[in-house]
């Protein structure tokens, strides 16, 4: 089958390059995308997923070119040309400051302490509901309790944690 792919690719190479070139408008990029098209087609042919090789080649080439164009537009929107090093050095990093990280760590500690002070079942209900995103029905079935009990445990746990966080914020 790879021999057939090679022959079809060779026969359609100019057409593939032209298709890609119309989209990306750069000969070097068009050549790279055509080669990537061949590699993807080779993989697909080996796995037996391709019935019409010519159509697959052209669609893959077109999709790769459009993806390349989208990535280029996204990068262009994020990159700014002509910025000097002094201006770049003044832009803050997109990470929390040390102070903010410490505040968040302290808040998490307060939350953990509040959670640990709850009865075990209420802890489990809160974790399954809010972290694991289980439904009340699923939690009730898992724990062998009623949905109403799940609701009440969740209400208790949320109020307890909210109160602990509010006390922390007041201090």
C-alpha positions as CSV (number, residue, x, y, z in Angstrom):
1,X,0.0,0.0,0.0
2,X,2.9,2.5,0.7
3,X,4.0,2.1,-2.9
4,X,0.5,3.1,-4.1
5,X,0.6,6.1,-1.7
6,X,4.0,7.1,-3.1
7,X,2.7,7.0,-6.7
8,X,-0.4,8.9,-5.9
9,X,1.4,11.5,-3.8
10,X,4.0,12.0,-6.6
11,X,1.2,12.4,-9.2
12,X,-0.7,14.9,-7.0
13,X,2.2,16.7,-5.4
14,X,2.0,19.9,-7.6
15,X,-1.8,20.1,-7.0
16,X,-1.3,19.7,-3.2
17,X,1.4,22.3,-3.2
18,X,-0.8,24.7,-5.2
19,X,-3.7,24.1,-2.8
20,X,-1.6,24.8,0.3
21,X,0.2,27.7,-1.4
22,X,-3.1,29.5,-2.1
23,X,-3.9,29.4,1.6
24,X,-0.5,30.0,3.3
25,X,1.2,32.1,0.6
26,X,4.6,30.9,1.5
27,X,6.5,28.4,-0.7
28,X,8.6,27.0,2.2
29,X,5.6,26.6,4.5
30,X,3.7,25.0,1.6
31,X,6.4,22.5,1.0
32,X,6.6,21.6,4.8
33,X,2.8,21.2,5.0
34,X,2.8,19.0,1.9
35,X,5.4,16.7,3.5
36,X,3.4,16.6,6.7
37,X,0.4,15.7,4.5
38,X,2.3,12.7,3.2
39,X,3.4,11.6,6.7
40,X,-0.2,11.7,7.9
41,X,-1.5,9.9,4.9
42,X,1.2,7.2,5.3
43,X,0.1,6.7,8.9
44,X,-3.6,6.6,8.0
45,X,-2.9,4.2,5.1
46,X,-0.9,1.8,7.3
47,X,-3.8,1.7,9.8
48,X,-6.3,1.0,7.0
49,X,-8.4,4.1,7.6
50,X,-8.2,5.5,4.1
51,X,-10.4,4.4,1.2
52,X,-9.8,7.3,-1.3
53,X,-6.1,8.3,-1.0
54,X,-6.4,11.3,-3.4
55,X,-9.3,12.8,-1.5
56,X,-7.6,12.2,1.8
57,X,-4.4,13.8,0.6
58,X,-6.1,17.0,-0.6
59,X,-8.4,17.3,2.5
60,X,-5.4,16.7,4.8
61,X,-3.3,19.3,3.0
62,X,-6.1,21.8,3.1
63,X,-6.8,21.2,6.8
64,X,-3.1,21.5,7.7
65,X,-2.8,24.8,5.8
66,X,-5.9,26.2,7.5
67,X,-4.6,25.1,10.9
68,X,-1.3,26.8,10.1
69,X,-3.1,30.0,9.1
70,X,-5.1,30.0,12.3
71,X,-2.0,29.5,14.5
72,X,-0.2,32.2,12.6
73,X,-3.1,34.7,13.2
74,X,-3.3,33.7,16.9
75,X,0.5,34.3,17.3
76,X,0.3,37.6,15.4
77,X,-2.4,38.8,17.8
78,X,-0.2,37.9,20.8
79,X,3.1,39.1,19.5
80,X,4.0,42.8,19.2
81,X,6.7,43.8,16.8
82,X,9.4,46.4,17.7
83,X,9.3,46.3,21.5
84,X,12.6,47.0,23.1
85,X,14.0,45.1,26.1
86,X,13.3,47.9,28.6
87,X,9.7,47.9,27.8
88,X,9.4,44.1,27.9
89,X,11.2,44.1,31.3
90,X,8.4,46.3,32.7
91,X,5.6,44.0,31.8
92,X,4.6,41.9,34.8
93,X,4.6,38.1,34.5
94,X,1.4,36.2,34.4
95,X,2.0,34.4,37.7
96,X,0.9,35.4,41.2
97,X,3.2,37.4,43.3
98,X,4.8,35.8,46.3
99,X,2.4,37.7,48.6
100,X,-0.6,36.5,46.6
101,X,0.7,32.9,46.7
102,X,1.1,33.1,50.5
103,X,-2.4,34.5,50.9
104,X,-3.8,31.7,48.8
105,X,-1.8,29.1,50.6
106,X,-3.1,30.4,54.0
107,X,-6.7,30.4,52.7
108,X,-6.3,26.8,51.5
109,X,-5.0,25.9,54.9
110,X,-8.0,27.4,56.6
111,X,-10.3,25.5,54.2
112,X,-8.5,22.2,54.9
113,X,-8.8,22.8,58.6
114,X,-12.5,23.6,58.2
115,X,-13.0,20.5,56.1
116,X,-11.2,18.3,58.6
117,X,-13.4,19.6,61.4
118,X,-16.5,18.2,59.7
119,X,-17.9,14.7,60.3
120,X,-16.4,12.2,57.9
121,X,-19.6,11.7,55.9
122,X,-20.0,15.5,55.4
123,X,-16.4,15.6,54.2
124,X,-17.0,12.9,51.7
125,X,-20.2,14.4,50.4
126,X,-18.5,17.8,49.9
127,X,-15.5,16.3,48.1
128,X,-17.7,14.1,45.9
129,X,-20.1,16.9,45.1
130,X,-17.8,19.9,44.6
131,X,-14.5,18.3,43.6
132,X,-15.5,15.1,41.8
133,X,-18.7,16.7,40.5
134,X,-20.9,13.8,41.4
135,X,-24.7,14.3,41.4
136,X,-26.6,14.0,44.7
137,X,-28.2,10.8,43.4
138,X,-24.9,9.2,42.7
139,X,-23.5,10.2,46.1
140,X,-26.6,8.9,47.9
141,X,-26.3,5.5,46.1
142,X,-22.5,5.4,46.7
143,X,-22.9,6.1,50.5
144,X,-26.1,4.2,51.0
145,X,-28.0,7.3,52.3
146,X,-31.0,9.3,51.0
147,X,-30.7,12.3,48.6
148,X,-32.1,14.5,51.4
149,X,-29.3,13.4,53.7
150,X,-26.7,14.2,51.0
151,X,-28.4,17.7,50.5
152,X,-28.3,18.3,54.3
153,X,-24.7,17.2,54.6
154,X,-23.6,19.3,51.7
155,X,-25.5,22.3,53.1
156,X,-23.8,21.8,56.5
157,X,-20.3,21.4,55.0
158,X,-20.6,24.4,52.7
159,X,-21.9,26.7,55.5
160,X,-19.2,25.5,57.8
161,X,-16.4,26.1,55.3
162,X,-17.9,29.5,54.2
163,X,-18.0,30.6,57.9
164,X,-14.4,29.6,58.4
165,X,-13.3,31.5,55.3
166,X,-15.3,34.5,56.4
167,X,-13.7,34.5,59.9
168,X,-10.3,34.4,58.2
169,X,-11.2,37.4,56.0
170,X,-12.3,39.4,59.0
171,X,-8.9,39.0,60.7
